């Protein structure tokens, strides 16, 4: 009798990973579940759901009929993801820890551990697809069929070695069908709410969490012409395009108009704000990205027309991408992009294929009279 391929599935306690494991078992794989604990600094039920999630993962494994192992990657997470998260916020940028969690924990620490347990492949509940070229060619990362749930943006820093053994059973399925299948098969998490936000912060106020690690350094909130209109708690606590939490109200042309963060002035610890979602200083036609990662292991021939995302929840935007000094790239967009944020990721696509991406390098700090977006690529409106 031929040996079945062993697949170790990351079981998070949610419905997606549960259905991924169920599908793989139906396909004849030898499936083992692995629950990853990545955070334990303040592991309380008030904000951290890891205990509840482990109970749910165990219930799922029992119903599906697979083994479950729990492993603690908290030290790896703190060193590889959380330390970077704090450095970026301290520098005035806005990182995306989910991207690093995938490349450093779920497809590195988890992958290494799974291989040590005799796994042939690993799998997760991500909505994405892989396409393997024949005869040992490149492995491509593709968008999921369900465009509204596609998570290739968060997986764009994976390498060939990380993608080669990876399976994404949900890549061809719509989310509505995942829940319906889970309900039909009696999977106990079929109605469980999807997790949102940063995993180690949970539902707690973000600013309160960050203040435990970074000092509050209050300063002025100023307009583009330098007029003070309020006070901020510390530049690290704000991000480009932010509206909530500024504590500044006002009118423009006789009507109420909300204020948005447009830049930061480090020299005098000032936060620069503009009025109105469509203020021209919130838009850019060109975005530079550094620390580029190409999934194929090499850059494609540039310049070329591609599509790009500067944040997860946005439609692909057409652009011309060219290389710059030191391996960085510049994406010149056909249409202006709203508030591309330093520290977030510019992710590049050719059709459904995710090519890779890099860290947005628009200046995070600028003078009050020349905020971060007041440059040649700013869009007049």
ABEGO torsion letter per residue (X at the ends): XBBBBBBBBBBAGBAAAAAAAAAAAAAGBBBBBBBBBABAABBBAAABAAAAAAAAAAAAAAAAGBBBBBBBAAAAAAAAAAAAAAAAAAAGBBBBAAAAAAAAAAAAAAAAAAAAAGBABBBBABBBBBBBBBGGBBBBBBBBABAAABAAAAAAABBAAAAAABBBAAAABBAAAAAAAAAAAGBAAAABBBBBEBAAAEABBAAAAAAAABBBBBBBBBBAAGBBAEBBAEAAABBBGBABGAGBBEBBGGBBBBBBBAEBBAAAGBBBBBBEAABAAABBABBBBBGBBBAAGBBBBOBBBBBBBABABBBBBBBBBBBBBGGBBBBBBABBBBGBBBGBBBBBBBEABBAEEBBBABBABBBAABBAABBAABBBX
